[in-house]
Amino acid sequence: MRFRSMGILAAAAVAMLTAGMLGIDVAGAATLTVTCPASVQTAVNAACSNDVILVTGTCAESVVVGLQTFAAGCPEGVVPFSKLTIKGSGTKSSGATIIQGQAGPAITVTADAVNVTLQNMTVGSNTSHGIAVVSAHKVIINNVKTPTTLPLLGTAMDGVNVDMLSTNTMVTSCTLNGNLGDGVEMGATFGQIHNVTANDNGMAGIRITGSSADVQRCTAKDTTAPGVQQYGFYVDGPTAILQRSAADSNAIAQFFDAPASRGVIHFRNVAGLSNAAAPLPGDGFSENGSGNYISSCTSIRNMGHGVHMAGDGNELQLTVSSQNVGSQVLITGDRNLIDRSTALRVGTGFFTSVLPDFNVILGSTANFFVRCVASLESGAASGQGYAIPDATTTGTRNTRRPALPTDPPVSMR
């Protein structure tokens, strides 16, 4: 591998350099080094496909990666990058590389770039997103964070924003805190968000607006007082899977599925905080979509409801809702299945419907309870196991501990 250094040259002179002038072996990849305040954009303009741009220092510019006229000696003509890496010199914690956008995002990857990797850097912008992916494909954003100290606190919009025309974008091992918008908005098809921390943002920690998103082992919390972040995880697209992730203290909900969501799976997620001394803000799971699943999850010590199923045709299974201030499970939608779930200790009801003409009829507008348990914790002074206003409610093998005259009707037991 050959090296091209740009850090010691003036930007104007660097712009004139070509791979041929520098004696680069264009048959293989090159590493271009940039020591800011030298220009990262100049390095991008001088790069060939498969090159690596190694950046050190604080760079005050907005960088765009996309269609370009390649430098003399590159094998390409005016075509997209087939592969390019822009890499900071430090780790996520050291902050040795900072790119601060001046008139837009710190870095924008456009529709004409494929297989771009951005890693090991801090990105900020006082006017826009930290990183914007615009109709691009196969972009990897790894080990990136947004600023946490003044004057570079967060970004004016999202930490990472991926639009809906992008595909196969991965955001991994990033810390995206303190942005005025979302930590991450993933609009891509087949987008992936893994091992990301997104706390104290102005809207949502992680927002899914694309389709077929895969979210794993992420954290979205509000650690401020009073809380700023509205949602931990906000899903407004189809066929997402969120698993093994955690959220607490968000003002509206820890996990929120919007009405347009469908085919969303929540698996082994935790909403709330088991060791909190007092209930924390927000609902645990707010399910407003249709055909979604909440499975093997926990909702605990939230100020709102543990689970609110306002949409239709959803399934809650193998989930424990405990010590929430509102209902443990509140149902206002139709045709939902509550299966093998447990509710513990509440003031206003366990499995509860507030819809006046609520009617549980399997196969019609049915909400159906099967093998569920509602119980009071030791020392709880009040609370209902089940509060179902319509006597025709049906279900099977449901119990309450301890058994009391207020247990559900025979048809529900």
Protein Blocks (a to p, Z undefined) as FASTA:
>chain_A
ZZddfklpcfklmmmpcfklnopafkbccddddddfbdfklmmmmpcehiacddedjddd
ddddddddddehiabdcdddfbdcdddfbdfklomaccddfbbcfbdcdfkbghiacehi
adddfkbcfbdcehiahiacehiacdfbdfkgcjfbdfbdcdfkbghiacehiacehiab
bfbdcfbghiacehiacehiakbmbdcfbehiacehiacddfbdcdfblbfbdcfbehia
cehiacehiakbmbdcdfkbghiacehiaedjfkbfbdcehifbdcfbehiacehiaceh
ifbdfbdcfbghiacehiacehiabdfbdcfbehiacehiacehifkbccdcfbfklccd
ehiacccdehiacdddehiabdcfbdcfbfkbgcehiacddddfkbccfklZZ
